[in-house]
Amino acid sequence: MLSIVVVEIEHAANLGAICRAMANFGFKDLVLINPKCKKTDEDAILRAKHSAVPILQNARISDFAVLDTFDCIIGTTARTGTDYNIPRSPFTPEQMAEFIENNNLIKDKKIKTALLIGREGQGLINEEIRRCDCLVTIPTHHEYPAMNISHAVGVLLYEINKKLGTAQIQEKFVKATAKEKEVIMKVLEQAIHKMDFKSEDKRETQRQLWRRMVGKSALTKREAFALIGFLRKI
């Protein structure tokens, strides 16, 4: 189970935007450590909107002791060190998502994982970073590396959800098999055989070209059948 834990958030609009990002990617558990704004503030409610409002309303308010309840804490930072600075050697967002997937940190409900988000201006201090099991940083332009925290939450949750969501999307769209692609090539071969070419080399070029295009394409089974039907008509 993954919880979003935000340290000493100051701006209600950011709080609402974090809730909205969580709703976008299917995460619901929000913990606020010593918040400086209220979850009942109008700006928070307006920014959260619709299905994100319950996330805001159900957000738990606590102090730093709540971190002791988590089995794994993933900290966030915009400031990275060298490989000599071990506490500040972070994952990229993609690596973080792989770490979460490989360790079953979302699907296993018994494992409590926190994505720890720092303060708007200061981020996480060294003492808080040392409590983290690992860190993640979002690559940004060197002239303005620090992101708005709600934007950062959106990027990180996108990467996590991409690992989960890709499988869900693929379940809806059955991919064409090698057998269906071979049928496409047989129908194309019949068409190519009937066409006039200046030389057999040019005919063979068309065969190779189409085989590569069909092979490289991510056709669904439905698209493959539609293409076979169309090619037979022409």
C-alpha positions, 0 to 999 in steps of 0.5 A: 500500500502506498501513502502520499506523506507531505511534510509541513505543507503551507499552501492550500492550493498545492494541497488540493492539487496534490489530491487531484494528482492522486485521484488521477492515478488512483491513489487515495491515502494522504498523510499531512505531517504538521500542515501549515494550511487547513484541508478545509481551506477554500483554495484546497477544495477548489483545486481538488475538485470532484473525485479528489475532494474525498481524498482531501477530506479523508487526509490524516493529520499527524506528526513525524511519529507517523513515519515509524508506522511505515515499512518503506519510506521513499523520500524526494529531493531536488538536490542531489549529491555525488556517489560519495554522498550516500543519503543523497544518491537518488533513483530516477522516477523510472527506477523508483517505479521499478523498485516499487514493482519489484518489491511488490510495495503496492500490491502487497497490502501488508507492506506500508510504503510512504512517498515522502514529499518535502516542504514547498521551499526547503524540501526534506532536511538531512535528518528526514532524508536519513530516515528514508530507505531510498530517494527519488529525484526528477531530472529538471533543467539546471537553471530551475531544478525545484518543481512545484510539489503538486507537479512533482507528485503528479510526475512520480505517481504517473511513473508508478501508475505507468507500471500498473496501468500499462498492463491494464490497458494491454488487457483491453486490447488483445495484440495480433499474433504472429499467425494473424500477421502471417495471414496479412503477408499472404494476402499482401503477397497475392496483391504484390504478385498481381502488380506490375513492377519494372523488375523482380528486385522492386517486387522483392523490395515491396515484400520486404518493406511490407513485412517490416512494417507489419512486423514493427506495428503494434496491431491489435487483433481487431485491427489485423482482421480489419486490415486482412478484410480490406486487403482482400477487397482490393 
